[in-house]
Amino acid sequence: MPKRKLQVSAIKEGTVIDHIPASDLFKVIRILNLQKSENQITFGTNLESKVLGKKSIIKISGKFFKEEELNKIALVASEANLNIIRDYNVVEKRKVAIPDKIVGIAKCVNPKCITNHEEITTRFTVVSKQDVALKCDFCEKITGKHNIVILRK
């Protein structure tokens, strides 16, 4: 059996975000604000994937994500997997998951929504996890996956 070769080099400590759809790589980089990170970051795109056809991967040394950051990833790349690395070994594997409620991380698409005119924290109820659809708790407008705007803090 031929020896497997890593397409992207290993990290000692940190997080690997794997199975990002190739078309969503730069969205994930942008929403996590990785372009401003001081951590070593390696990413690859258009890598072969049996599940997605083409996938992307991000490896971030010394970074472990908070729940809010994982929710952002789930909104734009719901197929992504997270691997927590310690001493070059995967110590935890998990799939990102869209929560039932999204609070303060996405913008309402309705330009007339009160959240776009006053300092009110946005709140959405997730009406579809498969297609990623969010219903605004204030104006009840549905925001679909392709319309989601992640708020920057």
C-alpha positions as protocol buffer text, in pm:
chain_id: "A"
residue {
  index: 1
  type: MET
  ca { x: 0 y: 0 z: 0 }
}
residue {
  index: 2
  type: PRO
  ca { x: 148 y: 341 z: -94 }
}
residue {
  index: 3
  type: LYS
  ca { x: 238 y: 571 z: 191 }
}
residue {
  index: 4
  type: ARG
  ca { x: 0 y: 866 z: 240 }
}
residue {
  index: 5
  type: LYS
  ca { x: 155 y: 1207 z: 202 }
}
residue {
  index: 6
  type: LEU
  ca { x: 18 y: 1515 z: 378 }
}
residue {
  index: 7
  type: GLN
  ca { x: -91 y: 1780 z: 131 }
}
residue {
  index: 8
  type: VAL
  ca { x: -40 y: 2050 z: 398 }
}
residue {
  index: 9
  type: SER
  ca { x: 229 y: 2025 z: 669 }
}
residue {
  index: 10
  type: ALA
  ca { x: 147 y: 1925 z: 1029 }
}
residue {
  index: 11
  type: ILE
  ca { x: 122 y: 2167 z: 1323 }
}
residue {
  index: 12
  type: LYS
  ca { x: 229 y: 2104 z: 1682 }
}
residue {
  index: 13
  type: GLU
  ca { x: -51 y: 2287 z: 1869 }
}
residue {
  index: 14
  type: GLY
  ca { x: -361 y: 2451 z: 1730 }
}
residue {
  index: 15
  type: THR
  ca { x: -666 y: 2394 z: 1517 }
}
residue {
  index: 16
  type: VAL
  ca { x: -728 y: 2248 z: 1175 }
}
residue {
  index: 17
  type: ILE
  ca { x: -1047 y: 2343 z: 996 }
}
residue {
  index: 18
  type: ASP
  ca { x: -1098 y: 2073 z: 733 }
}
residue {
  index: 19
  type: HIS
  ca { x: -1362 y: 1999 z: 471 }
}
residue {
  index: 20
  type: ILE
  ca { x: -1433 y: 2363 z: 395 }
}
residue {
  index: 21
  type: PRO
  ca { x: -1597 y: 2381 z: 51 }
}
residue {
  index: 22
  type: ALA
  ca { x: -1328 y: 2521 z: -182 }
}
residue {
  index: 23
  type: SER
  ca { x: -1549 y: 2815 z: -278 }
}
residue {
  index: 24
  type: ASP
  ca { x: -1591 y: 2917 z: 89 }
}
residue {
  index: 25
  type: LEU
  ca { x: -1223 y: 2929 z: 199 }
}
residue {
  index: 26
  type: PHE
  ca { x: -1181 y: 3304 z: 176 }
}
residue {
  index: 27
  type: LYS
  ca { x: -1519 y: 3366 z: 345 }
}
residue {
  index: 28
  type: VAL
  ca { x: -1396 y: 3164 z: 645 }
}
residue {
  index: 29
  type: ILE
  ca { x: -1064 y: 3352 z: 649 }
}
residue {
  index: 30
  type: ARG
  ca { x: -1251 y: 3684 z: 637 }
}
residue {
  index: 31
  type: ILE
  ca { x: -1512 y: 3608 z: 905 }
}
residue {
  index: 32
  type: LEU
  ca { x: -1246 y: 3481 z: 1145 }
}
residue {
  index: 33
  type: ASN
  ca { x: -1034 y: 3787 z: 1067 }
}
residue {
  index: 34
  type: LEU
  ca { x: -734 y: 3557 z: 1005 }
}
residue {
  index: 35
  type: GLN
  ca { x: -565 y: 3810 z: 777 }
}
residue {
  index: 36
  type: LYS
  ca { x: -482 y: 4008 z: 1093 }
}
residue {
  index: 37
  type: SER
  ca { x: -365 y: 3708 z: 1296 }
}
residue {
  index: 38
  type: GLU
  ca { x: -9 y: 3686 z: 1429 }
}
residue {
  index: 39
  type: ASN
  ca { x: -35 y: 3304 z: 1440 }
}
residue {
  index: 40
  type: GLN
  ca { x: 123 y: 3084 z: 1175 }
}
residue {
  index: 41
  type: ILE
  ca { x: -151 y: 2995 z: 928 }
}
residue {
  index: 42
  type: THR
  ca { x: -135 y: 2748 z: 645 }
}
residue {
  index: 43
  type: PHE
  ca { x: -421 y: 2701 z: 404 }
}
residue {
  index: 44
  type: GLY
  ca { x: -479 y: 2498 z: 95 }
}
residue {
  index: 45
  type: THR
  ca { x: -760 y: 2506 z: -154 }
}
residue {
  index: 46
  type: ASN
  ca { x: -888 y: 2287 z: -433 }
}
residue {
  index: 47
  type: LEU
  ca { x: -752 y: 1979 z: -256 }
}
residue {
  index: 48
  type: GLU
  ca { x: -904 y: 1643 z: -348 }
}
residue {
  index: 49
  type: SER
  ca { x: -1198 y: 1532 z: -135 }
}
residue {
  index: 50
  type: LYS
  ca { x: -1405 y: 1216 z: -171 }
}
residue {
  index: 51
  type: VAL
  ca { x: -1701 y: 1392 z: -8 }
}
residue {
  index: 52
  type: LEU
  ca { x: -1686 y: 1745 z: -155 }
}
residue {
  index: 53
  type: GLY
  ca { x: -1491 y: 1686 z: -476 }
}
residue {
  index: 54
  type: LYS
  ca { x: -1271 y: 1986 z: -399 }
}
residue {
  index: 55
  type: LYS
  ca { x: -1209 y: 2114 z: -47 }
}
residue {
  index: 56
  type: SER
  ca { x: -1007 y: 2367 z: 145 }
}
residue {
  index: 57
  type: ILE
  ca { x: -823 y: 2339 z: 475 }
}
residue {
  index: 58
  type: ILE
  ca { x: -689 y: 2591 z: 726 }
}
residue {
  index: 59
  type: LYS
  ca { x: -425 y: 2509 z: 990 }
}
residue {
  index: 60
  type: ILE
  ca { x: -371 y: 2766 z: 1264 }
}
residue {
  index: 61
  type: SER
  ca { x: -88 y: 2721 z: 1512 }
}
residue {
  index: 62
  type: GLY
  ca { x: -158 y: 2818 z: 1872 }
}
residue {
  index: 63
  type: LYS
  ca { x: -525 y: 2903 z: 1812 }
}
residue {
  index: 64
  type: PHE
  ca { x: -828 y: 2739 z: 1971 }
}
residue {
  index: 65
  type: PHE
  ca { x: -1166 y: 2883 z: 1876 }
}
residue {
  index: 66
  type: LYS
  ca { x: -1445 y: 3014 z: 2099 }
}
residue {
  index: 67
  type: GLU
  ca { x: -1803 y: 2897 z: 2049 }
}
residue {
  index: 68
  type: GLU
  ca { x: -1902 y: 3223 z: 1876 }
}
residue {
  index: 69
  type: GLU
  ca { x: -1624 y: 3174 z: 1619 }
}
residue {
  index: 70
  type: LEU
  ca { x: -1734 y: 2814 z: 1559 }
}
residue {
  index: 71
  type: ASN
  ca { x: -2090 y: 2937 z: 1497 }
}
residue {
  index: 72
  type: LYS
  ca { x: -1958 y: 3178 z: 1233 }
}
residue {
  index: 73
  type: ILE
  ca { x: -1775 y: 2894 z: 1059 }
}
residue {
  index: 74
  type: ALA
  ca { x: -2091 y: 2679 z: 1070 }
}
residue {
  index: 75
  type: LEU
  ca { x: -2298 y: 2954 z: 904 }
}
residue {
  index: 76
  type: VAL
  ca { x: -2070 y: 2982 z: 599 }
}
residue {
  index: 77
  type: ALA
  ca { x: -1918 y: 2632 z: 584 }
}
residue {
  index: 78
  type: SER
  ca { x: -2157 y: 2394 z: 757 }
}
residue {
  index: 79
  type: GLU
  ca { x: -1969 y: 2091 z: 618 }
}
residue {
  index: 80
  type: ALA
  ca { x: -1646 y: 2185 z: 799 }
}
residue {
  index: 81
  type: ASN
  ca { x: -1474 y: 1965 z: 1057 }
}
residue {
  index: 82
  type: LEU
  ca { x: -1256 y: 2085 z: 1342 }
}
residue {
  index: 83
  type: ASN
  ca { x: -948 y: 1900 z: 1462 }
}
residue {
  index: 84
  type: ILE
  ca { x: -781 y: 2013 z: 1784 }
}
residue {
  index: 85
  type: ILE
  ca { x: -407 y: 1940 z: 1775 }
}
residue {
  index: 86
  type: ARG
  ca { x: -180 y: 1896 z: 2078 }
}
residue {
  index: 87
  type: ASP
  ca { x: 181 y: 1778 z: 2041 }
}
residue {
  index: 88
  type: TYR
  ca { x: 119 y: 1691 z: 1672 }
}
residue {
  index: 89
  type: ASN
  ca { x: -173 y: 1460 z: 1762 }
}
residue {
  index: 90
  type: VAL
  ca { x: -544 y: 1506 z: 1702 }
}
residue {
  index: 91
  type: VAL
  ca { x: -696 y: 1509 z: 2051 }
}
residue {
  index: 92
  type: GLU
  ca { x: -1047 y: 1609 z: 1947 }
}
residue {
  index: 93
  type: LYS
  ca { x: -1246 y: 1589 z: 1625 }
}
residue {
  index: 94
  type: ARG
  ca { x: -1582 y: 1748 z: 1574 }
}
residue {
  index: 95
  type: LYS
  ca { x: -1809 y: 1876 z: 1304 }
}
residue {
  index: 96
  type: VAL
  ca { x: -1914 y: 2238 z: 1328 }
}
residue {
  index: 97
  type: ALA
  ca { x: -2283 y: 2265 z: 1407 }
}
residue {
  index: 98
  type: ILE
  ca { x: -2531 y: 2542 z: 1352 }
}
residue {
  index: 99
  type: PRO
  ca { x: -2701 y: 2626 z: 1683 }
}
residue {
  index: 100
  type: ASP
  ca { x: -3078 y: 2679 z: 1713 }
}
residue {
  index: 101
  type: LYS
  ca { x: -3029 y: 3050 z: 1788 }
}
residue {
  index: 102
  type: ILE
  ca { x: -2781 y: 3296 z: 1636 }
}
residue {
  index: 103
  type: VAL
  ca { x: -2717 y: 3601 z: 1854 }
}
residue {
  index: 104
  type: GLY
  ca { x: -2504 y: 3901 z: 1762 }
}
residue {
  index: 105
  type: ILE
  ca { x: -2298 y: 3746 z: 1482 }
}
residue {
  index: 106
  type: ALA
  ca { x: -2508 y: 3800 z: 1167 }
}
residue {
  index: 107
  type: LYS
  ca { x: -2680 y: 4100 z: 1013 }
}
residue {
  index: 108
  type: CYS
  ca { x: -3047 y: 4107 z: 916 }
}
residue {
  index: 109
  type: VAL
  ca { x: -3098 y: 4141 z: 539 }
}
residue {
  index: 110
  type: ASN
  ca { x: -3406 y: 4359 z: 583 }
}
residue {
  index: 111
  type: PRO
  ca { x: -3289 y: 4721 z: 543 }
}
residue {
  index: 112
  type: LYS
  ca { x: -3593 y: 4835 z: 745 }
}
residue {
  index: 113
  type: CYS
  ca { x: -3522 y: 4603 z: 1040 }
}
residue {
  index: 114
  type: ILE
  ca { x: -3474 y: 4787 z: 1369 }
}
residue {
  index: 115
  type: THR
  ca { x: -3140 y: 4610 z: 1417 }
}
residue {
  index: 116
  type: ASN
  ca { x: -3003 y: 4802 z: 1117 }
}
residue {
  index: 117
  type: HIS
  ca { x: -3101 y: 5140 z: 1262 }
}
residue {
  index: 118
  type: GLU
  ca { x: -3055 y: 5112 z: 1638 }
}
residue {
  index: 119
  type: GLU
  ca { x: -2794 y: 4955 z: 1863 }
}
residue {
  index: 120
  type: ILE
  ca { x: -2979 y: 4630 z: 1917 }
}
residue {
  index: 121
  type: THR
  ca { x: -2810 y: 4292 z: 1921 }
}
residue {
  index: 122
  type: THR
  ca { x: -2935 y: 4081 z: 1632 }
}
residue {
  index: 123
  type: ARG
  ca { x: -3114 y: 3755 z: 1713 }
}
residue {
  index: 124
  type: PHE
  ca { x: -3219 y: 3485 z: 1472 }
}
residue {
  index: 125
  type: THR
  ca { x: -3398 y: 3154 z: 1500 }
}
residue {
  index: 126
  type: VAL
  ca { x: -3252 y: 2891 z: 1270 }
}
residue {
  index: 127
  type: VAL
  ca { x: -3536 y: 2763 z: 1052 }
}
residue {
  index: 128
  type: SER
  ca { x: -3319 y: 2534 z: 837 }
}
residue {
  index: 129
  type: LYS
  ca { x: -2982 y: 2390 z: 931 }
}
residue {
  index: 130
  type: GLN
  ca { x: -2947 y: 2196 z: 606 }
}
residue {
  index: 131
  type: ASP
  ca { x: -2998 y: 2496 z: 375 }
}
residue {
  index: 132
  type: VAL
  ca { x: -2889 y: 2751 z: 640 }
}
residue {
  index: 133
  type: ALA
  ca { x: -3187 y: 2983 z: 678 }
}
residue {
  index: 134
  type: LEU
  ca { x: -3224 y: 3230 z: 966 }
}
residue {
  index: 135
  type: LYS
  ca { x: -3543 y: 3407 z: 1073 }
}
residue {
  index: 136
  type: CYS
  ca { x: -3494 y: 3748 z: 1236 }
}
residue {
  index: 137
  type: ASP
  ca { x: -3655 y: 3758 z: 1581 }
}
residue {
  index: 138
  type: PHE
  ca { x: -3742 y: 4127 z: 1527 }
}
residue {
  index: 139
  type: CYS
  ca { x: -3880 y: 4159 z: 1173 }
}
residue {
  index: 140
  type: GLU
  ca { x: -3924 y: 3789 z: 1085 }
}
residue {
  index: 141
  type: LYS
  ca { x: -3737 y: 3827 z: 753 }
}
residue {
  index: 142
  type: ILE
  ca { x: -3561 y: 3508 z: 639 }
}
residue {
  index: 143
  type: THR
  ca { x: -3190 y: 3533 z: 559 }
}
residue {
  index: 144
  type: GLY
  ca { x: -3056 y: 3252 z: 339 }
}
residue {
  index: 145
  type: LYS
  ca { x: -2703 y: 3112 z: 333 }
}
residue {
  index: 146
  type: HIS
  ca { x: -2598 y: 3322 z: 34 }
}
residue {
  index: 147
  type: ASN
  ca { x: -2724 y: 3646 z: 194 }
}
residue {
  index: 148
  type: ILE
  ca { x: -2566 y: 3604 z: 537 }
}
residue {
  index: 149
  type: VAL
  ca { x: -2343 y: 3892 z: 639 }
}
residue {
  index: 150
  type: ILE
  ca { x: -2127 y: 3816 z: 942 }
}
residue {
  index: 151
  type: LEU
  ca { x: -2086 y: 4112 z: 1177 }
}
residue {
  index: 152
  type: ARG
  ca { x: -1735 y: 4229 z: 1258 }
}
residue {
  index: 153
  type: LYS
  ca { x: -1649 y: 4323 z: 1613 }
}
